[in-house]
């Protein structure tokens, strides 16, 4: 199958250059002109895709070559772009920045090359004039396989400033496709984990996206951007499909050397063994979550947390659960006093429970229902925000009390990719299953791991983290289940049998 959806990658030399403003504004401007726009975000970030969804009316999807592997980037892109006229991909950090110590892995440049997509470089020109030519020349020449098809100059001060920038860039041979002046109305507020999510801003977010669209429509050559998108190369191969992958064989196991993990900040175990005893073959290939579970059984109801406190979730998770035989029902822990009727399993993704701790704590009826479901042995998958919600308390306020642990805000941000292996058998994964994930939080849970930890982190440092108790799998680690579809199948099967 050949995919020829026109597409652009919006990149920048560094974070803070205006990628989100340009990408979101372009998505909205194209949607206003009648295009069906497929929105994508390079990397693990959950927040930007919310703005993309608001701009396009479609689900924002992530393309992360670290979490899912480079081989899944094009299939996941094609899945999201089905039926669309054009796709806009917002990059992450600087164009060539990726996973630390991993070369180009997970960089915007790598994704652009995999997608055979032209790149538009957004440059913050607020403190430069002629030097912009050297900057753009460096980015154009660094990797000849990355095709930078144009530049958008952001935060330009005046007509004279614009003239100096355009004159300098004539020698580089890269067309200027847009010039944007600084505009307060398109500034999006930030806090401890980046931009404030769309779900929390309501009509203000709608106004901000409209302002971005107006700025891009007025300052950019939109027809030229569409023409550039149409120059993207064709992609061969089938689109990702949840139904097809849930029952398919997992990728070959990755080798796993002898591991030594620190527990709760302590030194690695002297024996080099995983505590407590995850499997007996860690010197050889890691076992994977089994997929040979036969045909899906009767549908079971899985409750998925949503609302302003739980905004972090990859769309593919719900699609995989549904493909595995689950009826996925969203509920809002801030508003709903009970779990959906007939809930057999619970998925608590990421978000900002620390911002809504008072409201979550005040919803005593739901906290009790969650606790009772977990104590009864039902499968519960909790990531980051979900982990905090299951703790005994968060910043001194009562939470669900499923885990004998307390959580609090911290001064230090924990951020980065992680290479992990499942330490304990759980409703999500067999012990020894290896997955890659991402941590992104400014909170601390004490203790950091239970008697049966969820994960052993292999990189960047060896340690155990998270909790496996009864049917609960709770951890700070965000994972992308498209990389290991058997996770969803295993979870749904446990919902049927618990």
DRENDO-1510 file (C-alpha; in Angstrom, 1 decimal, always signed):
<recs>
REC; n; res; u; v; w
REC; 1; UNK; +0.0; +0.0; +0.0 .
REC; 2; UNK; +1.3; +3.5; -0.9 .
REC; 3; UNK; +0.5; +6.5; +1.2 .
REC; 4; UNK; +0.8; +9.8; -0.5 .
REC; 5; UNK; -0.9; +12.2; +2.0 .
REC; 6; UNK; +0.7; +15.6; +1.6 .
REC; 7; UNK; +2.6; +16.4; +4.8 .
REC; 8; UNK; +4.9; +19.0; +6.4 .
REC; 9; UNK; +7.1; +18.9; +9.5 .
REC; 10; UNK; +7.2; +22.1; +11.5 .
REC; 11; UNK; +10.6; +22.2; +13.3 .
REC; 12; UNK; +12.9; +24.8; +14.9 .
REC; 13; UNK; +16.5; +25.3; +16.0 .
REC; 14; UNK; +15.5; +25.1; +19.7 .
REC; 15; UNK; +12.5; +24.9; +22.0 .
REC; 16; UNK; +10.6; +28.1; +22.5 .
REC; 17; UNK; +11.0; +29.3; +18.9 .
REC; 18; UNK; +7.3; +29.1; +18.2 .
REC; 19; UNK; +6.7; +25.6; +16.8 .
REC; 20; UNK; +3.4; +25.1; +18.6 .
REC; 21; UNK; +2.1; +28.5; +17.5 .
REC; 22; UNK; +2.9; +27.9; +13.9 .
REC; 23; UNK; +1.9; +24.2; +13.8 .
REC; 24; UNK; -1.4; +24.8; +15.6 .
REC; 25; UNK; -2.1; +28.0; +13.7 .
REC; 26; UNK; -1.4; +26.3; +10.3 .
REC; 27; UNK; -3.6; +23.3; +11.2 .
REC; 28; UNK; -6.5; +25.7; +12.1 .
REC; 29; UNK; -5.9; +27.9; +9.1 .
REC; 30; UNK; -6.0; +24.8; +6.8 .
REC; 31; UNK; -9.1; +23.5; +8.5 .
REC; 32; UNK; -10.8; +26.8; +8.0 .
REC; 33; UNK; -10.1; +26.5; +4.2 .
REC; 34; UNK; -11.8; +23.2; +4.1 .
REC; 35; UNK; -8.9; +20.8; +4.4 .
REC; 36; UNK; -9.3; +17.6; +6.5 .
REC; 37; UNK; -6.0; +18.0; +8.5 .
REC; 38; UNK; -4.3; +15.2; +10.3 .
REC; 39; UNK; -2.4; +16.5; +13.4 .
REC; 40; UNK; +0.7; +14.8; +14.7 .
REC; 41; UNK; +3.4; +15.6; +17.4 .
REC; 42; UNK; +6.9; +14.2; +17.4 .
REC; 43; UNK; +7.9; +12.8; +20.9 .
REC; 44; UNK; +5.9; +11.8; +23.9 .
REC; 45; UNK; +4.3; +15.1; +24.8 .
REC; 46; UNK; +0.6; +14.9; +25.6 .
REC; 47; UNK; -0.2; +18.6; +25.9 .
REC; 48; UNK; +0.4; +20.0; +22.4 .
REC; 49; UNK; -1.8; +17.3; +20.7 .
REC; 50; UNK; -4.7; +18.8; +22.7 .
REC; 51; UNK; -4.3; +22.1; +20.9 .
REC; 52; UNK; -3.9; +20.3; +17.6 .
REC; 53; UNK; -7.2; +18.5; +18.2 .
REC; 54; UNK; -8.9; +21.8; +18.9 .
REC; 55; UNK; -7.5; +23.2; +15.7 .
REC; 56; UNK; -8.5; +20.3; +13.5 .
REC; 57; UNK; -11.4; +18.5; +15.1 .
REC; 58; UNK; -9.4; +15.2; +14.9 .
REC; 59; UNK; -7.4; +13.3; +17.5 .
REC; 60; UNK; -3.8; +14.5; +17.9 .
REC; 61; UNK; -1.4; +11.6; +17.7 .
REC; 62; UNK; +2.2; +11.2; +18.7 .
REC; 63; UNK; +5.1; +9.9; +16.6 .
REC; 64; UNK; +7.8; +8.7; +19.0 .
REC; 65; UNK; +10.7; +6.6; +17.6 .
REC; 66; UNK; +12.0; +5.9; +21.0 .
REC; 67; UNK; +8.8; +4.6; +22.6 .
REC; 68; UNK; +7.6; +2.7; +19.5 .
REC; 69; UNK; +10.6; +2.2; +17.4 .
REC; 70; UNK; +11.4; +3.9; +14.1 .
REC; 71; UNK; +9.7; +1.1; +12.2 .
REC; 72; UNK; +6.3; +2.1; +13.6 .
REC; 73; UNK; +6.5; +5.8; +12.9 .
REC; 74; UNK; +5.2; +5.6; +9.3 .
REC; 75; UNK; +2.5; +3.0; +10.0 .
REC; 76; UNK; +1.2; +5.1; +13.0 .
REC; 77; UNK; +1.3; +8.2; +10.9 .
REC; 78; UNK; -0.7; +6.5; +8.1 .
REC; 79; UNK; -3.2; +5.3; +10.6 .
REC; 80; UNK; -3.8; +8.9; +11.9 .
REC; 81; UNK; -3.9; +10.4; +8.4 .
REC; 82; UNK; -6.5; +8.0; +7.0 .
REC; 83; UNK; -9.0; +10.0; +5.0 .
REC; 84; UNK; -7.2; +13.3; +5.4 .
REC; 85; UNK; -6.2; +15.9; +2.8 .
REC; 86; UNK; -3.0; +17.0; +4.5 .
REC; 87; UNK; -0.9; +16.3; +7.6 .
REC; 88; UNK; +1.0; +18.7; +9.8 .
REC; 89; UNK; +3.6; +17.3; +12.1 .
REC; 90; UNK; +4.9; +19.4; +15.0 .
REC; 91; UNK; +8.5; +18.7; +15.9 .
REC; 92; UNK; +10.1; +18.4; +19.4 .
REC; 93; UNK; +12.8; +20.6; +20.9 .
REC; 94; UNK; +15.4; +21.5; +18.2 .
REC; 95; UNK; +15.3; +19.8; +14.8 .
REC; 96; UNK; +18.3; +17.5; +15.5 .
REC; 97; UNK; +17.6; +16.9; +19.3 .
REC; 98; UNK; +16.5; +13.4; +20.3 .
REC; 99; UNK; +17.0; +10.8; +23.0 .
REC; 100; UNK; +20.1; +11.6; +25.1 .
REC; 101; UNK; +23.1; +9.6; +24.0 .
REC; 102; UNK; +21.2; +7.9; +21.2 .
REC; 103; UNK; +22.2; +10.0; +18.1 .
REC; 104; UNK; +19.3; +11.0; +16.0 .
REC; 105; UNK; +16.9; +8.6; +17.6 .
REC; 106; UNK; +13.5; +10.2; +18.4 .
REC; 107; UNK; +14.5; +13.5; +16.9 .
REC; 108; UNK; +12.3; +15.6; +14.6 .
REC; 109; UNK; +14.9; +15.1; +11.9 .
REC; 110; UNK; +14.7; +11.3; +12.1 .
REC; 111; UNK; +10.9; +11.4; +11.9 .
REC; 112; UNK; +11.0; +13.8; +8.9 .
REC; 113; UNK; +13.3; +11.4; +7.1 .
REC; 114; UNK; +11.2; +8.3; +7.9 .
REC; 115; UNK; +8.1; +10.2; +6.7 .
REC; 116; UNK; +9.9; +11.6; +3.6 .
REC; 117; UNK; +8.5; +14.9; +4.6 .
REC; 118; UNK; +9.8; +18.4; +3.9 .
REC; 119; UNK; +10.7; +20.5; +6.9 .
REC; 120; UNK; +9.7; +24.1; +7.6 .
REC; 121; UNK; +12.1; +25.7; +10.1 .
REC; 122; UNK; +10.6; +28.2; +12.5 .
REC; 123; UNK; +13.2; +30.7; +13.6 .
REC; 124; UNK; +13.0; +33.1; +16.6 .
REC; 125; UNK; +14.4; +36.2; +14.9 .
REC; 126; UNK; +13.8; +38.5; +17.8 .
REC; 127; UNK; +17.5; +39.0; +18.7 .
REC; 128; UNK; +19.3; +38.7; +15.3 .
REC; 129; UNK; +19.4; +40.0; +11.8 .
REC; 130; UNK; +22.1; +38.9; +9.3 .
REC; 131; UNK; +23.2; +36.0; +11.6 .
REC; 132; UNK; +19.9; +34.3; +10.7 .
REC; 133; UNK; +21.6; +33.3; +7.4 .
REC; 134; UNK; +24.4; +31.4; +9.2 .
REC; 135; UNK; +21.9; +29.7; +11.5 .
REC; 136; UNK; +19.7; +28.5; +8.7 .
REC; 137; UNK; +22.6; +27.5; +6.5 .
REC; 138; UNK; +23.9; +25.3; +9.4 .
REC; 139; UNK; +20.6; +23.5; +9.8 .
REC; 140; UNK; +20.2; +23.0; +6.0 .
REC; 141; UNK; +23.7; +21.6; +5.6 .
REC; 142; UNK; +24.0; +19.5; +8.8 .
REC; 143; UNK; +22.2; +16.5; +7.4 .
REC; 144; UNK; +21.7; +16.3; +3.6 .
REC; 145; UNK; +18.9; +13.7; +4.0 .
REC; 146; UNK; +16.7; +16.3; +5.8 .
REC; 147; UNK; +15.0; +18.6; +3.3 .
REC; 148; UNK; +14.4; +22.0; +4.7 .
REC; 149; UNK; +11.9; +23.5; +2.2 .
REC; 150; UNK; +11.3; +26.9; +3.8 .
REC; 151; UNK; +11.7; +29.2; +6.8 .
REC; 152; UNK; +9.1; +31.0; +8.9 .
REC; 153; UNK; +10.5; +34.0; +10.8 .
REC; 154; UNK; +8.9; +34.5; +14.2 .
REC; 155; UNK; +8.9; +37.4; +16.5 .
REC; 156; UNK; +10.0; +39.9; +13.9 .
REC; 157; UNK; +10.0; +43.4; +15.3 .
REC; 158; UNK; +9.3; +45.7; +12.3 .
REC; 159; UNK; +9.2; +46.0; +8.5 .
REC; 160; UNK; +12.9; +47.1; +8.6 .
REC; 161; UNK; +13.8; +44.1; +10.7 .
REC; 162; UNK; +12.0; +41.9; +8.2 .
REC; 163; UNK; +13.9; +43.4; +5.3 .
REC; 164; UNK; +17.2; +42.7; +6.9 .
REC; 165; UNK; +16.3; +39.1; +7.6 .
REC; 166; UNK; +15.0; +38.5; +4.1 .
REC; 167; UNK; +18.1; +40.0; +2.5 .
REC; 168; UNK; +20.4; +37.8; +4.6 .
REC; 169; UNK; +18.5; +34.7; +3.7 .
REC; 170; UNK; +18.7; +35.3; +0.0 .
REC; 171; UNK; +22.2; +33.8; +0.0 .
REC; 172; UNK; +21.1; +30.6; +1.7 .
REC; 173; UNK; +18.6; +29.7; -1.0 .
REC; 174; UNK; +15.8; +28.7; +1.4 .
REC; 175; UNK; +12.5; +30.5; +0.7 .
REC; 176; UNK; +10.9; +32.6; +3.5 .
REC; 177; UNK; +7.3; +31.2; +3.7 .
REC; 178; UNK; +6.1; +33.4; +6.5 .
REC; 179; UNK; +6.9; +36.3; +8.8 .
REC; 180; UNK; +5.1; +36.5; +12.2 .
REC; 181; UNK; +5.2; +39.5; +14.5 .
REC; 182; UNK; +5.1; +39.1; +18.3 .
REC; 183; UNK; +1.4; +38.8; +19.4 .
REC; 184; UNK; +0.3; +38.6; +23.0 .
REC; 185; UNK; -3.0; +36.9; +22.2 .
REC; 186; UNK; -1.3; +33.8; +20.9 .
REC; 187; UNK; +0.9; +33.3; +24.0 .
REC; 188; UNK; -0.2; +30.2; +25.8 .
REC; 189; UNK; +0.3; +30.0; +29.6 .
REC; 190; UNK; +2.7; +27.5; +31.2 .
REC; 191; UNK; +3.3; +26.0; +34.6 .
REC; 192; UNK; +5.4; +23.2; +36.1 .
REC; 193; UNK; +5.0; +20.7; +33.3 .
REC; 194; UNK; +4.8; +23.0; +30.3 .
REC; 195; UNK; +1.7; +24.5; +28.6 .
REC; 196; UNK; -1.6; +24.4; +30.4 .
REC; 197; UNK; -3.8; +21.7; +28.7 .
REC; 198; UNK; -6.7; +22.7; +26.5 .
REC; 199; UNK; -9.1; +20.9; +28.8 .
REC; 200; UNK; -8.4; +23.3; +31.6 .
REC; 201; UNK; -8.6; +26.5; +29.5 .
REC; 202; UNK; -12.0; +26.0; +27.9 .
REC; 203; UNK; -13.1; +29.0; +25.8 .
REC; 204; UNK; -9.8; +30.7; +26.4 .
REC; 205; UNK; -8.0; +27.9; +24.5 .
REC; 206; UNK; -10.5; +28.2; +21.6 .
REC; 207; UNK; -9.7; +31.9; +21.4 .
REC; 208; UNK; -6.0; +31.3; +21.5 .
REC; 209; UNK; -6.2; +28.7; +18.7 .
REC; 210; UNK; -8.3; +31.2; +16.6 .
REC; 211; UNK; -5.7; +33.9; +17.2 .
REC; 212; UNK; -2.9; +31.5; +16.0 .
REC; 213; UNK; -4.9; +30.6; +12.9 .
REC; 214; UNK; -5.4; +34.3; +12.1 .
REC; 215; UNK; -1.7; +35.1; +12.6 .
REC; 216; UNK; -0.6; +32.3; +10.4 .
REC; 217; UNK; -3.1; +33.1; +7.7 .
REC; 218; UNK; -2.1; +36.7; +7.7 .
REC; 219; UNK; +1.7; +36.2; +7.9 .
REC; 220; UNK; +2.4; +33.0; +6.0 .
REC; 221; UNK; +2.1; +31.9; +2.4 .
REC; 222; UNK; -0.4; +29.2; +3.0 .
REC; 223; UNK; -0.7; +28.1; -0.7 .
REC; 224; UNK; +3.1; +27.8; -0.8 .
REC; 225; UNK; +3.1; +25.6; +2.4 .
REC; 226; UNK; +0.4; +23.4; +0.8 .
REC; 227; UNK; +2.5; +23.1; -2.3 .
REC; 228; UNK; +5.5; +22.1; -0.3 .
REC; 229; UNK; +3.5; +19.5; +1.6 .
REC; 230; UNK; +2.5; +18.0; -1.7 .
REC; 231; UNK; +6.1; +17.5; -2.6 .
REC; 232; UNK; +6.5; +14.9; +0.1 .
REC; 233; UNK; +7.6; +11.4; -1.1 .
REC; 234; UNK; +5.3; +8.5; -1.1 .
REC; 235; UNK; +5.3; +6.0; +1.8 .
REC; 236; UNK; +5.2; +2.3; +1.2 .
REC; 237; UNK; +3.6; -0.1; +3.7 .
REC; 238; UNK; +0.3; -0.6; +5.5 .
REC; 239; UNK; -1.2; +1.7; +8.0 .
REC; 240; UNK; -1.1; +0.6; +11.7 .
REC; 241; UNK; -4.4; -1.2; +12.7 .
REC; 242; UNK; -5.3; -2.0; +16.2 .
REC; 243; UNK; -7.4; -5.0; +15.3 .
REC; 244; UNK; -4.5; -6.5; +13.2 .
REC; 245; UNK; -1.8; -6.0; +15.8 .
REC; 246; UNK; -3.6; -7.1; +18.9 .
REC; 247; UNK; -3.5; -10.8; +17.8 .
REC; 248; UNK; -0.2; -10.7; +15.9 .
REC; 249; UNK; +3.1; -11.9; +17.1 .
REC; 250; UNK; +5.2; -9.4; +19.0 .
REC; 251; UNK; +8.6; -8.3; +17.6 .
REC; 252; UNK; +11.6; -10.5; +18.3 .
REC; 253; UNK; +12.8; -10.3; +22.0 .
REC; 254; UNK; +15.6; -7.9; +22.8 .
REC; 255; UNK; +18.7; -9.2; +24.5 .
REC; 256; UNK; +18.9; -8.4; +28.2 .
REC; 257; UNK; +22.2; -8.6; +30.1 .
REC; 258; UNK; +22.4; -9.4; +33.8 .
REC; 259; UNK; +20.8; -6.5; +35.6 .
REC; 260; UNK; +21.4; -4.9; +38.9 .
REC; 261; UNK; +18.8; -2.4; +40.2 .
REC; 262; UNK; +18.7; +0.0; +43.1 .
REC; 263; UNK; +15.6; +0.0; +45.3 .
REC; 264; UNK; +14.3; +3.2; +46.6 .
REC; 265; UNK; +17.5; +5.1; +46.1 .
REC; 266; UNK; +19.8; +2.4; +47.4 .
REC; 267; UNK; +22.8; +0.8; +45.6 .
REC; 268; UNK; +22.4; -1.9; +43.0 .
REC; 269; UNK; +22.1; -5.4; +44.4 .
REC; 270; UNK; +25.5; -7.0; +44.7 .
REC; 271; UNK; +24.2; -10.2; +43.0 .
REC; 272; UNK; +23.1; -8.3; +39.9 .
REC; 273; UNK; +19.7; -9.9; +40.2 .
REC; 274; UNK; +16.3; -8.2; +39.8 .
REC; 275; UNK; +14.5; -8.0; +43.1 .
REC; 276; UNK; +12.4; -9.8; +44.1 .
REC; 277; UNK; +12.7; -12.5; +41.4 .
REC; 278; UNK; +11.1; -11.5; +38.1 .
REC; 279; UNK; +12.2; -14.4; +36.0 .
REC; 280; UNK; +14.9; -17.0; +35.7 .
REC; 281; UNK; +16.3; -16.1; +32.3 .
REC; 282; UNK; +17.3; -12.5; +32.4 .
REC; 283; UNK; +20.8; -13.3; +31.0 .
REC; 284; UNK; +19.1; -14.4; +27.8 .
REC; 285; UNK; +16.3; -12.9; +25.7 .
REC; 286; UNK; +13.5; -11.2; +27.6 .
REC; 287; UNK; +10.1; -13.0; +27.4 .
REC; 288; UNK; +7.4; -10.9; +25.9 .
REC; 289; UNK; +3.8; -10.4; +26.9 .
REC; 290; UNK; +2.1; -13.5; +25.3 .
REC; 291; UNK; -0.3; -12.8; +22.4 .
REC; 292; UNK; -1.5; -16.4; +21.8 .
REC; 293; UNK; -4.6; -16.0; +23.8 .
REC; 294; UNK; -7.1; -17.2; +21.2 .
REC; 295; UNK; -10.1; -15.3; +19.9 .
REC; 296; UNK; -11.3; -12.4; +22.0 .
REC; 297; UNK; -14.0; -13.4; +24.5 .
REC; 298; UNK; -17.2; -11.5; +25.4 .
REC; 299; UNK; -16.8; -7.7; +25.8 .
REC; 300; UNK; -15.9; -6.3; +29.2 .
REC; 301; UNK; -16.2; -2.8; +30.3 .
REC; 302; UNK; -13.0; -0.8; +30.9 .
REC; 303; UNK; -13.3; +2.6; +32.5 .
REC; 304; UNK; -10.8; +5.2; +31.2 .
REC; 305; UNK; -10.2; +8.3; +33.4 .
REC; 306; UNK; -10.6; +11.6; +31.6 .
REC; 307; UNK; -11.5; +15.2; +32.4 .
REC; 308; UNK; -9.2; +18.0; +33.3 .
REC; 309; UNK; -7.2; +16.0; +35.9 .
REC; 310; UNK; -6.5; +13.1; +33.6 .
REC; 311; UNK; -5.7; +14.6; +30.1 .
REC; 312; UNK; -2.7; +12.4; +29.3 .
REC; 313; UNK; -3.5; +9.4; +27.2 .
REC; 314; UNK; -2.4; +8.1; +23.8 .
REC; 315; UNK; -5.4; +7.5; +21.5 .
REC; 316; UNK; -4.0; +4.1; +20.5 .
REC; 317; UNK; -4.4; +2.7; +24.0 .
REC; 318; UNK; -8.2; +3.0; +23.9 .
REC; 319; UNK; -8.2; +1.6; +20.3 .
REC; 320; UNK; -6.1; -1.4; +21.4 .
REC; 321; UNK; -8.3; -2.1; +24.3 .
REC; 322; UNK; -11.4; -2.0; +22.1 .
REC; 323; UNK; -9.7; -4.3; +19.6 .
REC; 324; UNK; -9.0; -6.7; +22.4 .
REC; 325; UNK; -12.7; -6.9; +23.2 .
REC; 326; UNK; -13.2; -4.1; +25.7 .
REC; 327; UNK; -16.0; -1.6; +25.8 .
REC; 328; UNK; -14.0; +1.6; +26.8 .
REC; 329; UNK; -16.1; +4.1; +28.7 .
REC; 330; UNK; -14.6; +7.4; +29.8 .
REC; 331; UNK; -15.3; +8.9; +33.2 .
REC; 332; UNK; -14.3; +12.1; +35.0 .
REC; 333; UNK; -12.9; +11.7; +38.5 .
REC; 334; UNK; -13.6; +15.3; +39.2 .
REC; 335; UNK; -17.3; +15.1; +38.4 .
REC; 336; UNK; -18.5; +11.4; +38.5 .
REC; 337; UNK; -19.3; +10.0; +41.9 .
REC; 338; UNK; -19.3; +6.4; +40.7 .
REC; 339; UNK; -17.4; +4.3; +38.2 .
REC; 340; UNK; -19.4; +3.3; +35.1 .
REC; 341; UNK; -21.8; +0.5; +35.8 .
REC; 342; UNK; -20.2; -2.9; +35.2 .
REC; 343; UNK; -16.6; -1.7; +35.3 .
REC; 344; UNK; -14.3; -4.7; +35.1 .
REC; 345; UNK; -11.0; -2.9; +34.7 .
REC; 346; UNK; -9.7; +0.6; +35.2 .
REC; 347; UNK; -7.1; +2.7; +33.3 .
REC; 348; UNK; -5.8; +5.8; +35.0 .
REC; 349; UNK; -3.5; +7.7; +32.7 .
REC; 350; UNK; -1.5; +10.9; +33.2 .
REC; 351; UNK; -2.5; +14.4; +34.0 .
REC; 352; UNK; -2.5; +16.9; +36.8 .
REC; 353; UNK; -4.0; +15.5; +40.0 .
REC; 354; UNK; -1.6; +17.7; +42.0 .
REC; 355; UNK; -3.5; +20.8; +40.6 .
REC; 356; UNK; -6.9; +19.2; +41.4 .
REC; 357; UNK; -6.0; +17.4; +44.6 .
REC; 358; UNK; -8.7; +19.2; +46.6 .
REC; 359; UNK; -11.4; +18.3; +44.2 .
REC; 360; UNK; -10.3; +14.7; +43.8 .
REC; 361; UNK; -10.1; +14.3; +47.5 .
REC; 362; UNK; -13.5; +15.8; +48.0 .
REC; 363; UNK; -15.1; +13.2; +45.6 .
REC; 364; UNK; -15.1; +10.6; +48.4 .
REC; 365; UNK; -17.7; +8.4; +46.8 .
REC; 366; UNK; -15.5; +7.8; +43.7 .
REC; 367; UNK; -12.4; +7.3; +45.8 .
REC; 368; UNK; -14.2; +4.6; +47.7 .
REC; 369; UNK; -15.4; +2.9; +44.5 .
REC; 370; UNK; -11.9; +2.9; +43.0 .
REC; 371; UNK; -10.5; +1.4; +46.2 .
REC; 372; UNK; -13.1; -1.3; +46.4 .
REC; 373; UNK; -12.6; -2.2; +42.7 .
REC; 374; UNK; -8.8; -2.5; +43.2 .
REC; 375; UNK; -9.1; -4.4; +46.5 .
REC; 376; UNK; -11.4; -6.9; +44.8 .
REC; 377; UNK; -8.5; -7.7; +42.5 .
REC; 378; UNK; -9.8; -6.0; +39.3 .
REC; 379; UNK; -7.1; -5.0; +36.8 .
REC; 380; UNK; -6.0; -1.4; +37.3 .
REC; 381; UNK; -3.4; +0.3; +35.1 .
REC; 382; UNK; -2.1; +3.6; +36.5 .
REC; 383; UNK; +0.5; +5.8; +35.0 .
REC; 384; UNK; +1.9; +8.9; +36.8 .
REC; 385; UNK; -1.3; +10.8; +37.7 .
REC; 386; UNK; -3.0; +7.5; +38.2 .
REC; 387; UNK; -0.2; +6.4; +40.5 .
REC; 388; UNK; -0.7; +9.6; +42.6 .
REC; 389; UNK; -4.5; +9.1; +42.7 .
REC; 390; UNK; -4.1; +5.5; +44.1 .
REC; 391; UNK; -1.8; +6.7; +46.9 .
REC; 392; UNK; -2.9; +7.1; +50.5 .
REC; 393; UNK; -2.5; +10.9; +50.2 .
REC; 394; UNK; -1.3; +13.6; +47.8 .
REC; 395; UNK; +0.1; +16.8; +49.4 .
REC; 396; UNK; -1.6; +15.8; +52.7 .
REC; 397; UNK; -5.1; +15.3; +51.1 .
REC; 398; UNK; -6.7; +11.8; +51.2 .
REC; 399; UNK; -6.7; +9.9; +47.9 .
REC; 400; UNK; -7.9; +6.4; +47.1 .
REC; 401; UNK; -5.6; +4.6; +49.6 .
REC; 402; UNK; -5.1; +1.6; +47.3 .
REC; 403; UNK; -1.3; +1.9; +47.7 .
REC; 404; UNK; +0.4; +2.4; +51.1 .
REC; 405; UNK; +2.4; +5.4; +49.8 .
REC; 406; UNK; +2.2; +9.1; +50.0 .
REC; 407; UNK; +2.8; +11.6; +47.2 .
REC; 408; UNK; +3.8; +15.3; +47.3 .
REC; 409; UNK; +5.0; +18.0; +45.0 .
REC; 410; UNK; +8.7; +18.3; +44.5 .
REC; 411; UNK; +11.1; +21.1; +43.5 .
REC; 412; UNK; +12.9; +19.0; +40.9 .
REC; 413; UNK; +11.5; +18.0; +37.5 .
REC; 414; UNK; +11.9; +14.4; +36.6 .
REC; 415; UNK; +12.0; +14.1; +32.8 .
REC; 416; UNK; +13.4; +11.7; +30.2 .
REC; 417; UNK; +13.2; +8.5; +28.3 .
REC; 418; UNK; +13.6; +5.2; +30.2 .
REC; 419; UNK; +14.5; +1.7; +29.1 .
REC; 420; UNK; +12.6; -0.7; +31.4 .
REC; 421; UNK; +11.8; -4.3; +32.1 .
REC; 422; UNK; +8.8; -5.6; +34.0 .
REC; 423; UNK; +9.9; -6.8; +37.4 .
REC; 424; UNK; +6.7; -8.5; +38.5 .
REC; 425; UNK; +4.0; -10.4; +36.8 .
REC; 426; UNK; +1.0; -8.1; +36.5 .
REC; 427; UNK; -2.3; -7.5; +34.6 .
REC; 428; UNK; -0.2; -5.6; +32.0 .
REC; 429; UNK; +2.9; -7.6; +31.4 .
REC; 430; UNK; +4.7; -10.8; +32.2 .
REC; 431; UNK; +7.8; -10.4; +34.3 .
REC; 432; UNK; +10.8; -9.8; +32.1 .
REC; 433; UNK; +8.8; -7.9; +29.4 .
REC; 434; UNK; +10.9; -5.1; +28.1 .
REC; 435; UNK; +9.4; -1.7; +27.2 .
REC; 436; UNK; +10.6; +1.8; +26.7 .
REC; 437; UNK; +8.8; +4.6; +28.4 .
REC; 438; UNK; +9.0; +8.3; +29.5 .
REC; 439; UNK; +8.9; +10.0; +32.9 .
REC; 440; UNK; +7.5; +13.6; +33.2 .
REC; 441; UNK; +6.6; +14.8; +36.7 .
REC; 442; UNK; +7.4; +17.1; +39.5 .
REC; 443; UNK; +6.2; +15.0; +42.3 .
REC; 444; UNK; +7.6; +12.3; +44.6 .
REC; 445; UNK; +6.0; +9.1; +45.8 .
REC; 446; UNK; +7.4; +7.6; +49.1 .
REC; 447; UNK; +8.2; +4.8; +49.0 .
REC; 448; UNK; +9.1; +4.8; +45.3 .
REC; 449; UNK; +8.5; +1.0; +44.9 .
REC; 450; UNK; +6.5; -1.7; +46.6 .
REC; 451; UNK; +7.5; -5.2; +47.6 .
REC; 452; UNK; +6.7; -6.2; +44.1 .
REC; 453; UNK; +7.9; -3.3; +41.9 .
REC; 454; UNK; +6.4; -2.6; +38.5 .
REC; 455; UNK; +9.5; -1.8; +36.5 .
REC; 456; UNK; +13.3; -2.2; +36.7 .
REC; 457; UNK; +14.8; +0.8; +34.9 .
REC; 458; UNK; +17.8; -0.2; +32.8 .
REC; 459; UNK; +18.7; +3.3; +31.6 .
REC; 460; UNK; +19.7; +6.0; +32.3 .
REC; 461; UNK; +20.2; +4.4; +35.8 .
REC; 462; UNK; +19.3; +1.0; +37.3 .
REC; 463; UNK; +16.6; +1.2; +39.9 .
REC; 464; UNK; +13.2; -0.3; +40.6 .
REC; 465; UNK; +10.0; +1.7; +40.6 .
REC; 466; UNK; +6.3; +1.4; +40.9 .
REC; 467; UNK; +3.9; -1.1; +42.5 .
REC; 468; UNK; +2.2; -4.4; +41.5 .
REC; 469; UNK; -0.4; -5.4; +44.1 .
REC; 470; UNK; -3.4; -7.7; +43.4 .
REC; 471; UNK; -4.6; -6.5; +39.9 .
REC; 472; UNK; -2.9; -3.1; +40.2 .
REC; 473; UNK; +0.0; -2.0; +38.1 .
REC; 474; UNK; +1.0; +1.6; +39.1 .
REC; 475; UNK; +4.1; +3.5; +38.0 .
REC; 476; UNK; +5.4; +6.9; +37.0 .
REC; 477; UNK; +6.4; +5.4; +33.6 .
REC; 478; UNK; +4.4; +6.4; +30.6 .
REC; 479; UNK; +4.4; +3.7; +27.9 .
REC; 480; UNK; +3.0; +3.5; +24.4 .
REC; 481; UNK; +1.1; +0.3; +24.0 .
REC; 482; UNK; +1.5; +0.3; +20.2 .
REC; 483; UNK; +5.0; -0.9; +20.9 .
REC; 484; UNK; +3.7; -4.0; +22.8 .
REC; 485; UNK; +0.1; -4.7; +21.7 .
REC; 486; UNK; +0.0; -7.8; +23.9 .
REC; 487; UNK; -0.3; -5.4; +26.9 .
REC; 488; UNK; -3.8; -4.5; +25.9 .
REC; 489; UNK; -4.8; -8.1; +25.2 .
REC; 490; UNK; -3.4; -9.3; +28.5 .
REC; 491; UNK; -5.2; -6.5; +30.4 .
REC; 492; UNK; -8.6; -7.3; +28.8 .
REC; 493; UNK; -8.2; -11.0; +29.4 .
REC; 494; UNK; -7.5; -10.3; +33.1 .
REC; 495; UNK; -10.6; -8.2; +33.2 .
REC; 496; UNK; -12.6; -11.2; +32.0 .
REC; 497; UNK; -11.0; -13.6; +34.5 .
REC; 498; UNK; -10.6; -11.5; +37.6 .
</recs>
